[in-house]
Amino acid sequence: MSQPSVVLRQRWLWWLLLAIALFRLLSLGTYPLMDTTESRYAEIARIMVETGNWVTPQIDYDVPFWGKPPLYAWASAISIALLGNHEFSQRLPHFLAAVAILWLIWQFTRSLGVSRRKSLLSTAIVATSVGYIITAGTVMTDTLLTLGMALAMIGFWRGWHGEKRWTYLMYVGLAIGLLAKGPLIIVLVGLALFPWLVWQYGLLGMWKEIWLRLYPLSGLALMFAIALPWYLLAERATPGFLQYFIIGEHFQRFLDSGWQGDLYGSGHARPKGSIWLFWLVFAFPWSFLLLWKLQQRLRGKLPAQSSDPQPAGLSLFLALWLISPMLLFSMAANILPAYVLPGMPALGLILVLAFPFAENRFTKWLFLTGPLIAGVVILLVIFRIGDQYSEKAMLEQGIDSSDPVFYLTNRPYSAQFYTDGQAKKVLEPPLQGRFYLVIKPAQQTEDLTRHCQRRSANAERILLFCQR
């Protein structure tokens, strides 16, 4: 009599996943691109299509963006070329990358001989985490980085256990990471794999196993064949890129909270160790279930592992994968919550494969909690709560002619995007002509009051129409 309930449970999870995917897909074009991350990367992709320059990402016309490799821009730019330039097309490739990550989790658990039900549970845990739902479809670099790391980690495990094709897919995953966020992928994968290899084979013995199982010469050749040409072309097009990107973005940015070398805005200074708190929120509610299970095991109230037979070293492999981003960024001063994302695919695998996973009314509510919270956040943004993080609403309400648009002293990235790059930053208002001027309330002067008419405003700025 138990089989029907299992079928119903699987069906319920499938419907839940489908509902989340449809809600997220349909919501992609319903709210503005947010400052600073989304609108900045979206504008870079828009300029890439307009100028036809697919080698050098540009933060403004003829201003190279050295902060990140171009995979995020290529993805959005291809979508723009096919579907037109709007929020949906910009976000769609990043949503598809998030779906691909879930597919990799499903495939990995199935390759371990786990039942379809447990494979579905491990996938659903990741998919119903608050942060994963919110970031699935966000224009940023981290989802593509996570896709690369998931492919690298799963490719390593399956290749290590005899599936040669997956060994080479590991190197493809590393190349994706190199084009998504740079050498950071090597550090993240190394933090997960090096301790595992040392624990399993010893510091000396692991090198022989690597040589025999991972085909490093041909594998690295494949990785560099995919990723290196862009790096060389980028340095040739804009000399100085490699020094800024490798040294500045990968060392100074994270080790020095007062780093003044950032060319594209201020760093996100946080207390060191904040990445662990970000993970608690990002992975909610499953982060708290994992901590609860860990304390139960430490108190001897749980068996050493789940009832399914586990390959040797799997639990340690998954644990290192999960915590590798937190280990890397624990001492970093400039971080964002999305930095925990590369370790997220391991969360569902750990909860289902390393612990007994009780399927009851409580866990059913856990599967609903994350989507409900994430859905509320997204709906609040859709219904204009997020307008303070984008210039779209103010510009749409206040601009009704083709007159130029100027931002006094500071121009947000969303202003560039929603005016197709026409909004310009100025240090002083123009002395004559018809134009739109965006100012902060404190910048209002008698001269502007005399010559300009207020058209619209948001929480930060006022849009004026001026005639001199």
C-alpha positions as MATLAB code, in Angstrom:
seq = 'MSQPSVVLRQRWLWWLLLAIALFRLLSLGTYPLMDTTESRYAEIARIMVETGNWVTPQIDYDVPFWGKPPLYAWASAISIALLGNHEFSQRLPHFLAAVAILWLIWQFTRSLGVSRRKSLLSTAIVATSVGYIITAGTVMTDTLLTLGMALAMIGFWRGWHGEKRWTYLMYVGLAIGLLAKGPLIIVLVGLALFPWLVWQYGLLGMWKEIWLRLYPLSGLALMFAIALPWYLLAERATPGFLQYFIIGEHFQRFLDSGWQGDLYGSGHARPKGSIWLFWLVFAFPWSFLLLWKLQQRLRGKLPAQSSDPQPAGLSLFLALWLISPMLLFSMAANILPAYVLPGMPALGLILVLAFPFAENRFTKWLFLTGPLIAGVVILLVIFRIGDQYSEKAMLEQGIDSSDPVFYLTNRPYSAQFYTDGQAKKVLEPPLQGRFYLVIKPAQQTEDLTRHCQRRSANAERILLFCQR';
ca = [
       0.000    0.000    0.000;
       3.014    2.318    0.322;
       3.708    2.598   -3.410;
       0.706    4.843   -4.258;
       1.752    7.347   -1.598;
       5.274    7.404   -3.040;
       3.867    8.066   -6.520;
       1.655   10.830   -5.175;
       4.591   12.312   -3.290;
       6.697   12.373   -6.429;
       3.816   13.875   -8.367;
       3.383   16.554   -5.713;
       7.083   17.465   -5.903;
       6.990   17.562   -9.688;
       3.993   19.900   -9.609;
       5.757   22.085   -7.041;
       8.879   22.325   -9.210;
       6.790   23.082  -12.275;
       4.855   25.798  -10.426;
       8.079   27.437   -9.211;
       9.622   27.292  -12.691;
       6.529   28.758  -14.365;
       6.159   31.510  -11.760;
       9.814   32.451  -12.089;
       9.745   32.301  -15.877;
       6.605   34.412  -16.149;
       7.931   36.932  -13.624;
      11.200   37.588  -15.486;
       9.819   40.488  -17.505;
       7.482   41.996  -14.927;
       9.844   44.129  -12.853;
      12.706   46.489  -13.690;
      16.369   45.624  -13.818;
      17.849   46.508  -10.450;
      20.786   48.745   -9.616;
      23.568   48.161   -9.367;
      24.267   44.596  -10.452;
      21.465   43.706  -12.850;
      21.249   46.981  -14.720;
      25.029   47.228  -15.043;
      25.403   43.782  -16.608;
      22.285   44.279  -18.750;
      23.631   47.554  -20.113;
      26.930   45.866  -20.970;
      25.037   43.204  -22.927;
      22.938   45.864  -24.691;
      26.035   47.802  -25.753;
      27.658   44.553  -26.909;
      24.807   43.932  -29.338;
      24.612   47.564  -30.468;
      28.344   47.963  -31.131;
      29.025   44.415  -32.332;
      32.063   44.254  -30.038;
      31.898   40.745  -28.535;
      35.475   40.754  -27.221;
      35.547   43.711  -24.836;
      32.554   44.235  -22.534;
      31.851   47.974  -22.241;
      30.361   49.731  -19.229;
      29.712   52.745  -21.478;
      30.489   53.490  -25.085;
      34.250   53.050  -25.598;
      34.762   52.409  -21.850;
      35.928   48.812  -21.306;
      34.597   46.828  -18.369;
      37.463   44.864  -16.861;
      35.595   43.638  -13.796;
      34.381   40.262  -15.117;
      34.814   37.924  -18.112;
      32.045   38.180  -20.709;
      30.018   34.942  -20.426;
      27.097   36.726  -18.705;
      27.117   39.365  -21.441;
      27.378   36.815  -24.246;
      24.405   34.920  -22.803;
      22.194   38.009  -22.490;
      23.418   39.480  -25.774;
      22.500   36.343  -27.731;
      19.068   36.434  -26.121;
      18.706   40.128  -27.026;
      19.668   39.407  -30.633;
      16.971   36.711  -30.819;
      14.166   38.226  -28.729;
      14.827   41.963  -28.517;
      16.135   44.054  -25.646;
      13.928   43.914  -22.552;
      13.958   42.488  -19.050;
      12.702   39.052  -20.102;
      15.355   38.492  -22.763;
      18.110   39.747  -20.450;
      17.112   37.368  -17.650;
      16.109   34.300  -19.652;
      19.621   32.790  -20.149;
      20.324   33.043  -16.421;
      17.024   31.322  -15.637;
      17.921   28.527  -18.058;
      21.317   28.165  -16.369;
      19.562   27.722  -13.009;
      17.349   25.016  -14.537;
      20.429   23.303  -16.022;
      22.001   23.167  -12.559;
      18.922   21.350  -11.221;
      19.137   18.903  -14.105;
      22.776   18.182  -13.225;
      21.773   17.462   -9.610;
      19.111   15.048  -10.831;
      21.550   13.314  -13.170;
      24.213   13.024  -10.486;
      21.941   11.409   -7.929;
      20.623    8.980  -10.544;
      24.203    8.022  -11.464;
      24.792    7.063   -7.819;
      22.044    4.454   -8.026;
      19.695    6.461   -5.833;
      15.956    6.008   -6.349;
      14.046    8.440   -8.544;
      12.215    9.642   -5.453;
      15.415   10.593   -3.615;
      16.851   12.135   -6.762;
      13.760   14.299   -6.962;
      13.981   15.209   -3.278;
      17.607   16.363   -3.576;
      16.749   18.470   -6.624;
      13.650   19.965   -5.009;
      15.564   20.988   -1.878;
      17.873   23.218   -3.910;
      15.039   24.514   -6.095;
      12.912   25.522   -3.092;
      15.627   27.442   -1.249;
      14.741   31.121   -0.892;
      17.904   32.489   -2.451;
      17.930   30.038   -5.328;
      14.422   31.000   -6.429;
      15.182   34.719   -6.236;
      18.502   34.522   -8.097;
      17.245   32.094  -10.764;
      16.868   34.567  -13.583;
      18.849   37.446  -12.087;
      21.268   39.078  -14.519;
      24.605   38.399  -12.822;
      27.710   36.260  -13.074;
      27.068   33.872  -10.185;
      24.508   31.540  -11.762;
      26.803   30.773  -14.687;
      29.710   30.337  -12.258;
      27.579   27.866  -10.297;
      26.747   25.979  -13.487;
      30.452   25.696  -14.244;
      31.281   24.519  -10.737;
      28.441   21.985  -10.681;
      29.660   20.538  -13.966;
      33.252   20.500  -12.710;
      32.427   18.816   -9.394;
      30.034   16.237  -10.837;
      32.381   15.653  -13.761;
      35.226   15.045  -11.319;
      33.282   12.509   -9.258;
      31.931   10.570  -12.208;
      35.219   10.734  -14.079;
      37.109    9.654  -10.974;
      34.897    6.581  -10.843;
      35.507    5.537  -14.421;
      33.260    7.644  -16.684;
      35.851    9.162  -19.011;
      33.377   11.413  -20.827;
      32.543   13.135  -17.545;
      36.225   13.720  -16.835;
      36.390   15.984  -19.866;
      33.101   17.608  -18.893;
      34.857   18.571  -15.647;
      37.353   20.606  -17.693;
      34.490   22.117  -19.697;
      32.947   23.179  -16.372;
      36.212   24.821  -15.348;
      36.329   26.666  -18.670;
      32.755   27.895  -18.128;
      33.821   29.194  -14.722;
      36.861   30.928  -16.192;
      34.628   32.721  -18.687;
      31.938   33.437  -16.083;
      34.013   34.840  -13.231;
      37.654   34.049  -13.860;
      40.268   32.087  -11.866;
      37.892   32.108   -8.896;
      36.514   28.794  -10.226;
      39.944   27.162   -9.815;
      40.123   28.316   -6.194;
      36.590   27.145   -5.360;
      37.036   23.719   -6.940;
      40.502   23.409   -5.387;
      39.164   24.197   -1.907;
      36.668   21.352   -2.315;
      38.827   18.735   -4.047;
      42.294   19.189   -2.534;
      41.298   18.270    1.059;
      39.201   15.368   -0.244;
      42.091   13.986   -2.273;
      44.539   14.350    0.618;
      42.109   12.622    2.992;
      41.473    9.757    0.582;
      44.942    9.166   -0.873;
      47.494   11.199    1.059;
      49.440   14.249   -0.027;
      51.811   12.239   -2.232;
      49.562    9.408   -3.357;
      46.882   11.679   -4.784;
      49.129   12.907   -7.614;
      49.454    9.425   -9.077;
      45.677    9.015   -8.947;
      45.154   12.389  -10.599;
      47.502   11.437  -13.410;
      45.799    8.086  -13.979;
      42.181    9.172  -13.612;
      41.851   12.813  -14.692;
      43.984   12.922  -17.880;
      45.421   16.305  -16.870;
      47.374   17.018  -20.071;
      44.510   16.569  -22.509;
      41.965   17.885  -20.000;
      43.812   21.125  -19.310;
      44.429   21.529  -23.033;
      40.669   21.361  -23.553;
      40.034   23.881  -20.763;
      42.550   26.373  -22.131;
      41.354   25.861  -25.702;
      37.901   27.015  -24.604;
      38.800   29.837  -22.200;
      42.269   31.183  -23.038;
      41.577   32.721  -26.475;
      39.226   35.307  -24.993;
      41.747   36.323  -22.307;
      44.429   36.871  -24.936;
      42.072   38.767  -27.229;
      40.861   40.926  -24.332;
      44.391   41.891  -23.285;
      45.298   42.653  -26.876;
      42.216   44.847  -27.316;
      42.644   46.730  -24.024;
      46.153   46.384  -22.542;
      46.180   46.329  -18.743;
      43.104   44.136  -18.437;
      44.927   41.084  -17.073;
      46.777   43.028  -14.365;
      43.598   44.698  -13.136;
      41.413   41.614  -13.353;
      43.799   39.023  -11.924;
      45.460   41.089   -9.182;
      42.848   43.737   -8.412;
      39.596   41.815   -8.674;
      40.907   38.518   -7.262;
      43.129   39.693   -4.412;
      42.865   43.349   -3.477;
      39.073   43.464   -3.797;
      38.542   40.772   -1.160;
      41.506   41.280    1.138;
      41.370   45.065    1.406;
      38.029   46.545    2.559;
      39.348   49.996    1.690;
      40.534   49.070   -1.783;
      40.481   52.200   -3.929;
      41.254   50.514   -7.226;
      37.708   49.499   -8.117;
      36.958   51.175  -11.425;
      33.242   50.460  -11.389;
      31.840   51.471   -8.013;
      32.413   50.931   -4.326;
      32.959   47.517   -2.787;
      30.362   45.796   -0.638;
      32.099   46.078    2.717;
      30.805   43.573    5.287;
      32.138   42.262    8.595;
      34.425   39.326    7.940;
      32.597   36.050    8.304;
      29.266   37.475    7.098;
      29.221   34.925    4.293;
      28.013   32.259    6.776;
      25.037   34.408    7.755;
      24.278   35.007    4.112;
      24.250   31.242    3.592;
      21.737   30.749    6.428;
      19.323   33.148    4.737;
      20.067   32.163    1.150;
      19.594   28.430    1.804;
      16.559   28.889    4.065;
      14.738   26.779    5.208;
      17.112   23.914    4.436;
      20.134   25.550    6.059;
      18.397   25.280    9.435;
      17.298   21.688    8.795;
      20.910   20.771    8.002;
      22.165   22.412   11.210;
      19.480   20.603   13.202;
      20.461   17.248   11.702;
      24.126   17.929   12.391;
      23.505   18.623   16.049;
      21.367   15.476   16.262;
      24.201   13.433   14.825;
      26.725   14.974   17.191;
      24.450   14.006   20.095;
      24.182   10.441   18.775;
      20.502   10.669   17.862;
      21.030    9.951   14.155;
      22.838    7.059   12.454;
      26.158    7.735   10.777;
      24.507    7.955    7.345;
      21.254    7.351    5.505;
      19.995    3.841    4.877;
      21.255    3.840    1.277;
      24.754    2.451    0.644;
      27.149    5.337   -0.079;
      30.313    5.386   -2.208;
      33.442    5.889   -0.120;
      34.115    9.547    0.611;
      30.865   10.876   -0.848;
      29.695   12.681    2.301;
      33.039   14.457    2.719;
      33.063   15.358   -0.995;
      29.618   16.941   -0.737;
      30.394   18.746    2.528;
      33.532   20.329    1.062;
      31.632   21.333   -2.057;
      28.947   22.985    0.072;
      31.277   25.020    2.270;
      33.969   25.910   -0.275;
      32.476   29.383   -1.025;
      32.156   30.141    2.685;
      35.731   29.013    3.331;
      36.997   31.244    0.538;
      35.027   34.342    1.525;
      35.181   34.047    5.328;
      38.046   36.522    5.453;
      36.807   38.627    2.548;
      35.714   42.185    3.238;
      33.740   42.789    0.030;
      31.050   40.161   -0.529;
      27.479   39.676   -1.717;
      24.898   37.078   -0.597;
      24.977   35.422   -4.034;
      28.590   34.375   -3.404;
      27.269   31.291   -1.555;
      25.540   30.055   -4.721;
      28.339   27.796   -6.112;
      28.011   25.469   -3.120;
      24.217   25.261   -3.214;
      23.881   22.165   -5.458;
      25.512   20.082   -2.717;
      22.878   21.065   -0.126;
      20.095   18.817   -1.380;
      22.524   15.962   -1.992;
      23.796   16.121    1.593;
      20.363   16.267    3.194;
      19.078   13.287    1.210;
      22.197   11.126    0.825;
      24.118   11.744    4.051;
      21.191   11.829    6.495;
      17.935    9.927    6.939;
      15.392   12.204    5.257;
      11.999   11.972    6.913;
       9.119   12.634    4.520;
       6.321   13.881    6.692;
       4.008   16.856    7.119;
       6.814   18.979    8.584;
       9.150   18.486    5.620;
       6.248   19.042    3.234;
       5.777   22.478    4.793;
       9.508   23.109    4.437;
       9.191   22.535    0.702;
       6.500   25.224    0.642;
       8.181   27.756    2.960;
      11.001   28.790    0.638;
       8.780   29.300   -2.428;
       6.242   31.276   -0.378;
       8.887   33.645    1.016;
      10.644   34.034   -2.329;
       7.298   34.550   -4.052;
       6.345   37.329   -1.643;
       9.696   39.068   -2.230;
       9.318   38.852   -6.009;
       5.708   40.043   -5.896;
       6.700   43.027   -3.748;
       9.279   43.959   -6.352;
       6.767   43.475   -9.177;
       4.283   45.773   -7.441;
       6.706   48.695   -7.390;
       8.392   48.140   -4.043;
      11.603   47.770   -6.041;
      11.264   51.071   -7.912;
      13.708   52.685   -5.509;
      16.372   50.372   -6.949;
      15.731   51.296  -10.578;
      15.185   54.459  -12.607;
      12.665   52.822  -14.960;
       9.411   54.028  -13.409;
      10.590   57.610  -12.955;
      11.885   57.872  -16.524;
       8.796   56.292  -18.068;
       6.474   58.601  -16.138;
       8.393   61.805  -16.790;
       9.899   61.636  -20.286;
       7.617   62.325  -23.262;
      10.013   63.727  -25.878;
      13.371   63.000  -27.478;
      15.170   65.803  -25.647;
      18.479   64.783  -24.031;
      18.605   63.397  -20.500;
      21.273   64.485  -18.017;
      22.058   63.198  -14.539;
      23.718   65.691  -12.246;
      26.972   64.256  -10.764;
      25.753   60.651  -10.547;
      24.085   58.395  -13.140;
      22.815   54.942  -12.096;
      23.329   52.032  -14.470;
      19.570   51.557  -14.877;
      19.373   55.119  -16.254;
      21.775   54.099  -19.005;
      19.824   50.951  -19.784;
      16.340   52.471  -19.843;
      17.410   55.358  -22.083;
      19.372   53.089  -24.460;
      22.595   54.708  -23.353;
      21.371   58.270  -23.969;
      21.419   59.464  -20.345;
      24.634   61.364  -19.682;
      26.345   62.369  -16.460;
      27.174   66.069  -16.072;
      28.842   68.065  -13.321;
      26.803   71.219  -14.061;
      23.405   71.665  -15.736;
      23.578   72.791  -19.395;
      23.400   76.565  -19.834;
      20.895   76.535  -22.686;
      18.429   74.415  -24.627;
      15.663   71.946  -23.780;
      16.619   68.928  -21.724;
      15.659   66.613  -18.911;
      17.712   66.846  -15.753;
      17.754   64.341  -12.910;
      18.936   65.610   -9.544;
      18.884   64.661   -5.902;
      16.612   66.859   -3.707;
      19.642   68.513   -2.093;
      20.846   69.657   -5.545;
      17.762   71.818   -6.167;
      18.687   75.489   -6.715;
      16.828   78.729   -7.406;
      18.031   78.687  -10.987;
      16.621   75.171  -11.533;
      13.347   76.145   -9.864;
      13.049   79.087  -12.251;
      13.865   77.244  -15.477;
      12.739   73.674  -14.801;
       9.469   71.898  -14.194;
       9.187   68.786  -12.034;
       7.975   65.787  -14.034;
       8.392   62.762  -11.729;
      10.480   61.432   -8.864;
      11.487   58.337   -6.972;
      12.877   57.749   -3.489;
      16.300   59.101   -4.444;
      15.929   61.559   -7.331;
      13.761   64.144   -9.063;
      13.239   64.358  -12.837;
      12.989   67.916  -14.180;
      12.207   69.235  -17.642;
      14.225   72.385  -18.295;
      14.104   75.132  -20.948;
      16.698   77.885  -20.983;
];
